Amino acid sequence: MHESHALITNDAAILGVLAATLGIIFHTAHSDRPAFRKFYKYVPSLLLCYFIPALFNTFGLIDGEHSRLYFVSSRFLLPATLVLLTLSIDLQGILRLGPKALIMFFTGTAGIILGGPLAILIFSFVSPDTVGGAGPDAVWRGLTTVAGSWIGGSANQAAMKEVFEVGDELFSAMVAVDVLVASLWMAVLLYLAGESQAIDRRVGADTAALEQLRRRVTEFQEKVARVTTLKDLMIIAALGFGVTGLSHILADWLAPWIQEHAPLLSRFSLTSRFFWLVVFATTGGLLLSFTRARDYEGAGASKVGSAMLYFLIASIGMTMDITAVVERPGLFALGGVWMAIHAVLLIVVARAIKAPVFYLAVGSQANVGGAASAPVVASAFHPTLAPVGVLLAVLGYAIGTYGAWLTGQFMRIVAQ
């Protein structure tokens, strides 16, 4: 049994710490005091909701590594959030966003596929030992698992471990690289969300379709707005958790059925329960958007969903250990260069097609973060845009194994 050295290890107490932290952040972010207003002008509150729990974990206040809160948040709160944020979705408006979202998504994928081999090539000249190793401990093999995670998700990452026969110790180091570098990049994207309007104006990005969607959502919210009653809140909870429960039942049945009858589909992540959980929850929300349940947006459905989302953000943050970089700094530097290549390619293409920051951020996070965090970044721009992140993340799951396998072949060539 692992003995934790953290000050707080009880999950109920950790939940209390996270709730208090979120409450303080929201209270100060909406304060009229000049000092707070000046501070939050430069530091987005969403970023603090993510990084302060990370600091709590790093400095041993809470035990994020062994806490079950992230599992509970990702399996219970995330699907309920997807239902409630999708409830009032303007599907036609999202379709009108055009092809730029897909272009940026596939640009992000290309950045991962090309960035890994390029990073190995760079380090083979700068620091050959960092990208050395042989057999199961060859660094290029381990990096294929990062590619699996950054294009698809944890199921694709596990698949790459088996396909390329990665050693257990190296795999543990690669998981740390994956989490820390991806977390730091997500923090950058959350910061960009707060500065998106200024950046879009400066580069002359075409935000017409995005602004029209935001405006239509706002108008709908105003039209159906009403004073929220206890009945409203209970029905909102019933919709969110009811669809979540049904999604779990369907995922628990379908994933093993596919595993038994069509095991080859595992390469598409179709044997992953989490994959189907996200798909069914999003589909449930979409179906409800065509019913009278859509009117519960006026009673605050998306606000309840957003509150759940912030607990998910805090639970993601608390799993991050910033000091992990000390153990194998070369690998983290390599991961940072890889992510930088991904970012540069996204910026170049975004400038070329005049894509808004939203497309860049969500196209990237749908690859790197998957369904757990893509809606977090999307909702930082507007709560109703969360489904765009989910839909792209699901696409990432589908192509993750193929993209990571291709990345692995490129890595094998440059590592020789």
C-alpha positions as CSV (number, residue, x, y, z in Angstrom):
1,M,0.0,0.0,0.0
2,H,1.4,3.4,-1.0
3,E,2.0,5.8,1.8
4,S,1.4,9.4,0.7
5,H,3.5,12.2,2.2
6,A,0.9,14.9,1.3
7,L,-0.6,16.9,4.1
8,I,-4.2,16.2,2.9
9,T,-5.0,12.7,1.4
10,N,-8.7,12.4,2.2
11,D,-10.7,13.0,-1.1
12,A,-13.5,14.7,0.8
13,A,-11.0,17.2,2.2
14,I,-9.3,17.6,-1.1
15,L,-12.7,18.4,-2.7
16,G,-13.3,21.0,0.0
17,V,-9.9,22.6,-0.8
18,L,-10.6,22.7,-4.5
19,A,-14.1,24.1,-3.9
20,A,-12.8,26.8,-1.6
21,T,-10.0,27.6,-4.1
22,L,-12.6,28.0,-7.0
23,G,-14.8,30.1,-4.7
24,I,-12.0,32.5,-3.8
25,I,-10.9,32.8,-7.5
26,F,-14.4,33.6,-8.7
27,H,-15.0,36.0,-5.8
28,T,-11.8,38.0,-6.5
29,A,-12.2,37.8,-10.3
30,H,-15.6,39.6,-10.0
31,S,-14.4,42.0,-7.3
32,D,-14.6,45.8,-7.9
33,R,-11.3,46.4,-6.0
34,P,-8.7,48.0,-8.4
35,A,-5.9,45.6,-7.4
36,F,-8.0,42.5,-8.3
37,R,-9.3,44.1,-11.5
38,K,-5.7,44.9,-12.6
39,F,-4.5,41.4,-11.7
40,Y,-7.2,39.6,-13.6
41,K,-6.7,41.9,-16.6
42,Y,-3.4,40.0,-17.2
43,V,-4.1,36.6,-15.5
44,P,-7.2,34.8,-16.7
45,S,-9.2,33.3,-13.8
46,L,-9.6,30.0,-15.7
47,L,-5.8,29.6,-15.7
48,L,-5.7,30.0,-11.9
49,C,-8.4,27.4,-11.6
50,Y,-6.0,25.0,-13.3
51,F,-2.6,26.1,-11.9
52,I,-3.3,26.7,-8.2
53,P,-4.4,23.0,-7.7
54,A,-1.3,22.0,-9.6
55,L,0.8,24.0,-7.1
56,F,-1.1,22.4,-4.2
57,N,-0.1,18.9,-5.6
58,T,3.5,19.9,-6.4
59,F,4.2,21.2,-2.9
60,G,2.5,18.4,-1.1
61,L,-0.6,20.1,0.3
62,I,-2.8,17.5,-1.4
63,D,-2.3,14.1,-2.9
64,G,-3.3,14.5,-6.5
65,E,-1.6,11.4,-7.7
66,H,-3.7,8.9,-5.7
67,S,-6.9,10.9,-5.4
68,R,-10.0,9.5,-7.2
69,L,-11.4,12.9,-7.8
70,Y,-10.1,13.2,-11.4
71,F,-11.6,9.8,-12.2
72,V,-15.0,10.8,-10.7
73,S,-14.9,14.2,-12.4
74,S,-14.0,12.7,-15.8
75,R,-16.5,9.8,-15.6
76,F,-19.4,11.6,-13.8
77,L,-19.1,15.4,-14.2
78,L,-17.6,15.5,-17.7
79,P,-20.5,13.6,-19.4
80,A,-23.1,15.5,-17.4
81,T,-21.3,18.8,-18.4
82,L,-21.4,17.7,-22.1
83,V,-25.1,17.1,-21.9
84,L,-25.9,20.4,-20.3
85,L,-23.6,22.5,-22.5
86,T,-25.0,20.7,-25.6
87,L,-28.6,21.0,-24.5
88,S,-29.1,24.4,-26.2
89,I,-26.6,23.9,-29.0
90,D,-27.2,25.7,-32.3
91,L,-26.2,22.8,-34.5
92,Q,-26.8,24.8,-37.7
93,G,-24.6,27.6,-36.4
94,I,-21.8,25.2,-35.6
95,L,-22.0,23.7,-39.1
96,R,-21.8,27.3,-40.5
97,L,-18.4,27.7,-38.8
98,G,-17.1,26.3,-42.0
99,P,-14.0,24.1,-42.8
100,K,-11.4,26.1,-40.9
101,A,-12.0,24.2,-37.7
102,L,-11.2,20.9,-39.5
103,I,-8.2,22.5,-41.3
104,M,-6.7,23.6,-37.9
105,F,-7.5,20.2,-36.4
106,F,-5.6,18.3,-39.1
107,T,-2.8,20.9,-39.0
108,G,-2.5,20.1,-35.3
109,T,-2.3,16.4,-36.1
110,A,0.4,17.0,-38.7
111,G,2.3,19.1,-36.2
112,I,2.5,16.0,-33.8
113,I,3.4,13.6,-36.6
114,L,6.2,15.8,-38.0
115,G,7.2,17.4,-34.7
116,G,8.3,14.1,-33.0
117,P,10.8,13.0,-35.6
118,L,12.1,16.6,-36.0
119,A,12.6,16.9,-32.2
120,I,14.6,13.6,-32.2
121,L,16.7,14.9,-35.1
122,I,17.4,18.1,-33.4
123,F,18.4,16.4,-30.1
124,S,20.5,13.8,-31.9
125,F,22.9,16.8,-32.6
126,V,22.4,18.8,-29.4
127,S,22.1,16.0,-26.8
128,P,22.5,12.5,-28.4
129,D,22.2,10.7,-25.0
130,T,18.7,12.1,-24.5
131,V,17.4,10.2,-27.6
132,G,19.5,7.1,-27.1
133,G,18.7,3.7,-25.7
134,A,18.2,0.3,-27.2
135,G,15.5,-2.4,-27.4
136,P,12.5,-1.7,-25.2
137,D,14.3,1.3,-23.6
138,A,14.9,3.1,-26.9
139,V,13.6,6.6,-26.4
140,W,12.0,6.8,-29.8
141,R,9.8,3.8,-28.8
142,G,8.7,5.6,-25.7
143,L,7.9,8.7,-27.6
144,T,5.4,6.8,-29.8
145,T,3.2,6.5,-26.6
146,V,3.3,10.3,-26.3
147,A,2.2,10.6,-29.9
148,G,-0.7,8.2,-29.2
149,S,-1.9,10.4,-26.4
150,W,-1.3,13.7,-28.2
151,I,-3.2,12.7,-31.4
152,G,-5.9,10.4,-29.7
153,G,-6.0,9.6,-26.0
154,S,-5.0,7.2,-23.3
155,A,-6.4,4.2,-25.2
156,N,-4.2,5.1,-28.2
157,Q,-1.3,5.6,-25.8
158,A,-1.7,2.1,-24.3
159,A,-1.9,0.7,-27.8
160,M,1.4,2.2,-28.8
161,K,3.1,0.8,-25.7
162,E,2.1,-2.7,-26.9
163,V,2.7,-2.1,-30.6
164,F,6.3,-0.8,-30.1
165,E,7.1,-2.9,-27.1
166,V,8.0,0.0,-24.8
167,G,9.7,-0.9,-21.4
168,D,7.7,-0.2,-18.3
169,E,10.2,2.2,-16.7
170,L,10.5,4.3,-19.9
171,F,6.7,4.3,-20.3
172,S,6.3,5.8,-16.8
173,A,8.8,8.6,-17.8
174,M,6.8,9.2,-21.0
175,V,3.6,9.5,-19.1
176,A,5.2,12.3,-17.0
177,V,6.4,14.0,-20.2
178,D,2.9,13.7,-21.7
179,V,1.1,15.1,-18.7
180,L,3.5,18.0,-17.9
181,V,4.1,19.3,-21.4
182,A,0.5,18.9,-22.4
183,S,-0.6,20.7,-19.2
184,L,1.7,23.6,-19.8
185,W,0.5,23.9,-23.4
186,M,-3.1,23.9,-22.2
187,A,-2.3,26.7,-19.8
188,V,-1.0,28.7,-22.8
189,L,-4.2,28.0,-24.8
190,L,-6.3,29.2,-21.8
191,Y,-4.3,32.4,-21.7
192,L,-4.8,32.9,-25.5
193,A,-8.6,32.4,-24.9
194,G,-8.6,35.5,-22.7
195,E,-6.7,37.5,-25.3
196,S,-8.4,36.1,-28.4
197,Q,-10.4,39.1,-29.4
198,A,-7.4,41.4,-29.4
199,I,-5.3,38.8,-31.3
200,D,-8.0,38.2,-33.9
201,R,-8.3,42.0,-34.5
202,R,-4.5,42.3,-34.8
203,V,-4.1,39.6,-37.4
204,G,-7.3,40.3,-39.3
205,A,-8.9,36.9,-38.6
206,D,-12.3,36.2,-40.0
207,T,-14.5,35.8,-36.9
208,A,-17.9,36.6,-38.6
209,A,-19.3,33.1,-38.3
210,L,-18.0,32.7,-34.7
211,E,-19.5,36.0,-33.6
212,Q,-22.8,35.2,-35.3
213,L,-23.0,31.9,-33.4
214,R,-22.2,33.7,-30.1
215,R,-24.8,36.3,-30.8
216,R,-27.5,33.8,-31.6
217,V,-26.7,31.8,-28.5
218,T,-26.9,35.0,-26.3
219,E,-30.2,36.0,-27.9
220,F,-31.7,32.5,-27.3
221,Q,-30.5,32.6,-23.7
222,E,-32.1,36.0,-23.2
223,K,-35.4,34.9,-24.8
224,V,-35.8,31.8,-22.6
225,A,-34.3,33.4,-19.4
226,R,-36.4,33.0,-16.2
227,V,-36.0,32.9,-12.5
228,T,-34.5,29.5,-11.6
229,T,-36.6,27.4,-9.2
230,L,-35.8,24.3,-7.3
231,K,-37.9,22.3,-9.8
232,D,-35.7,23.7,-12.6
233,L,-32.5,22.7,-10.9
234,M,-33.8,19.2,-10.2
235,I,-34.8,18.6,-13.8
236,I,-31.5,20.0,-15.0
237,A,-29.7,17.5,-12.7
238,A,-32.0,14.8,-13.9
239,L,-31.2,15.5,-17.6
240,G,-27.4,15.8,-17.0
241,F,-27.0,12.8,-14.7
242,G,-29.8,10.7,-16.3
243,V,-28.1,10.9,-19.8
244,T,-24.7,10.2,-18.1
245,G,-26.1,7.1,-16.4
246,L,-27.6,5.9,-19.7
247,S,-24.3,6.6,-21.5
248,H,-22.4,4.5,-19.0
249,I,-24.9,1.6,-19.4
250,L,-24.5,1.7,-23.2
251,A,-20.7,2.2,-23.1
252,D,-20.3,-0.7,-20.7
253,W,-22.3,-2.9,-23.0
254,L,-21.0,-1.8,-26.4
255,A,-17.2,-1.6,-25.8
256,P,-16.9,-5.2,-24.6
257,W,-19.2,-6.4,-27.4
258,I,-17.0,-4.8,-30.0
259,Q,-13.9,-6.2,-28.2
260,E,-15.4,-9.7,-28.5
261,H,-16.9,-9.6,-32.0
262,A,-14.6,-7.1,-33.8
263,P,-11.3,-6.8,-31.9
264,L,-9.6,-5.2,-34.9
265,L,-11.7,-2.0,-34.2
266,S,-9.5,-1.4,-31.1
267,R,-7.2,0.5,-33.4
268,F,-9.9,3.1,-33.7
269,S,-10.4,3.2,-29.9
270,L,-13.8,1.7,-30.4
271,T,-13.2,-0.8,-27.6
272,S,-12.7,2.0,-25.1
273,R,-15.6,2.6,-22.6
274,F,-14.5,6.2,-22.2
275,F,-14.7,6.8,-25.9
276,W,-18.3,5.6,-26.1
277,L,-19.2,7.4,-22.9
278,V,-18.2,10.7,-24.5
279,V,-20.0,9.9,-27.7
280,F,-23.2,8.8,-26.1
281,A,-23.3,11.8,-23.7
282,T,-22.7,14.3,-26.5
283,T,-25.3,12.5,-28.7
284,G,-27.8,12.6,-25.8
285,G,-27.3,16.3,-25.4
286,L,-27.7,16.8,-29.2
287,L,-31.0,14.9,-29.2
288,L,-32.3,16.9,-26.3
289,S,-31.6,20.1,-28.1
290,F,-34.4,19.2,-30.5
291,T,-36.9,18.9,-27.7
292,R,-38.5,21.3,-25.1
293,A,-35.6,20.4,-22.8
294,R,-33.7,23.1,-24.7
295,D,-35.7,25.7,-22.9
296,Y,-34.0,24.7,-19.6
297,E,-31.1,26.8,-20.9
298,G,-33.2,29.7,-19.6
299,A,-33.1,28.3,-16.1
300,G,-29.3,28.0,-16.2
301,A,-28.5,24.6,-17.7
302,S,-25.2,25.8,-19.2
303,K,-24.3,27.6,-15.9
304,V,-24.7,24.3,-14.0
305,G,-22.7,22.5,-16.6
306,S,-20.0,25.2,-16.4
307,A,-19.8,24.8,-12.6
308,M,-19.2,21.1,-13.1
309,L,-16.6,21.9,-15.7
310,Y,-14.6,24.1,-13.3
311,F,-14.4,21.2,-10.9
312,L,-13.1,19.1,-13.7
313,I,-10.5,21.8,-14.5
314,A,-9.3,21.8,-10.9
315,S,-9.1,18.0,-10.8
316,I,-7.0,18.0,-14.0
317,G,-4.7,20.6,-12.5
318,M,-4.2,18.7,-9.3
319,T,-2.7,15.7,-11.1
320,M,0.2,17.8,-12.4
321,D,3.5,17.7,-10.6
322,I,5.7,20.6,-11.8
323,T,8.8,19.2,-10.2
324,A,8.7,16.0,-12.4
325,V,10.9,17.9,-14.9
326,V,13.8,17.5,-12.5
327,E,14.0,13.7,-12.9
328,R,14.7,13.5,-16.6
329,P,15.0,17.1,-17.8
330,G,16.2,16.1,-21.3
331,L,13.0,14.2,-22.1
332,F,10.9,17.2,-21.0
333,A,13.0,19.6,-23.1
334,L,12.5,17.2,-26.0
335,G,8.7,17.2,-25.4
336,G,8.8,21.0,-25.2
337,V,10.6,21.3,-28.6
338,W,8.0,18.8,-30.1
339,M,5.1,20.9,-28.8
340,A,6.8,24.1,-30.0
341,I,6.9,22.6,-33.6
342,H,3.2,21.7,-33.3
343,A,2.5,25.3,-32.1
344,V,4.5,27.0,-34.9
345,L,2.8,25.0,-37.6
346,L,-0.6,25.9,-36.2
347,I,0.3,29.6,-36.0
348,V,1.6,29.6,-39.6
349,V,-1.5,27.9,-41.0
350,A,-3.8,30.1,-38.9
351,R,-2.2,33.2,-40.2
352,A,-2.4,31.9,-43.8
353,I,-6.1,31.2,-43.7
354,K,-6.9,34.0,-41.2
355,A,-8.4,31.5,-38.7
356,P,-9.5,32.9,-35.3
357,V,-7.6,31.9,-32.2
358,F,-10.6,29.7,-31.3
359,Y,-9.9,27.3,-34.2
360,L,-6.2,27.2,-33.4
361,A,-6.8,26.5,-29.7
362,V,-9.5,23.9,-30.1
363,G,-7.8,22.2,-33.1
364,S,-4.7,21.8,-31.0
365,Q,-6.4,20.7,-27.7
366,A,-8.7,18.2,-29.5
367,N,-5.4,16.4,-30.5
368,V,-3.3,17.0,-27.4
369,G,-5.9,16.9,-24.7
370,G,-8.7,14.8,-26.1
371,A,-12.3,14.8,-24.9
372,A,-11.5,15.6,-21.3
373,S,-9.9,18.9,-21.9
374,A,-10.9,20.1,-25.4
375,P,-14.3,21.2,-24.2
376,V,-12.5,23.1,-21.3
377,V,-10.5,25.2,-23.8
378,A,-13.6,25.6,-26.2
379,S,-15.8,26.8,-23.3
380,A,-13.1,29.4,-22.3
381,F,-14.2,31.2,-25.5
382,H,-18.0,30.6,-24.9
383,P,-19.8,27.8,-23.0
384,T,-21.9,26.8,-26.0
385,L,-18.7,26.1,-28.1
386,A,-17.7,23.2,-25.9
387,P,-19.4,20.6,-28.2
388,V,-17.0,21.8,-31.1
389,G,-14.1,20.6,-28.9
390,V,-15.8,17.3,-28.2
391,L,-16.6,16.5,-31.8
392,L,-13.0,17.2,-32.9
393,A,-11.6,15.2,-30.0
394,V,-13.7,12.2,-31.0
395,L,-12.2,12.5,-34.4
396,G,-8.8,12.5,-32.8
397,Y,-9.6,9.2,-31.0
398,A,-10.6,7.7,-34.4
399,I,-7.3,8.5,-36.1
400,G,-5.0,8.4,-33.0
401,T,-3.6,5.0,-33.4
402,Y,-2.9,5.4,-37.2
403,G,-1.3,8.8,-36.7
404,A,0.8,7.6,-33.8
405,W,1.9,4.5,-35.7
406,L,3.0,6.7,-38.6
407,T,4.9,9.0,-36.2
408,G,6.6,5.9,-34.8
409,Q,7.8,4.8,-38.2
410,F,9.3,8.3,-38.8
411,M,10.9,8.3,-35.4
412,R,12.4,4.8,-36.1
413,I,14.0,6.2,-39.3
414,V,15.6,9.3,-37.8
415,A,16.7,7.5,-34.6
416,Q,18.9,5.0,-36.6
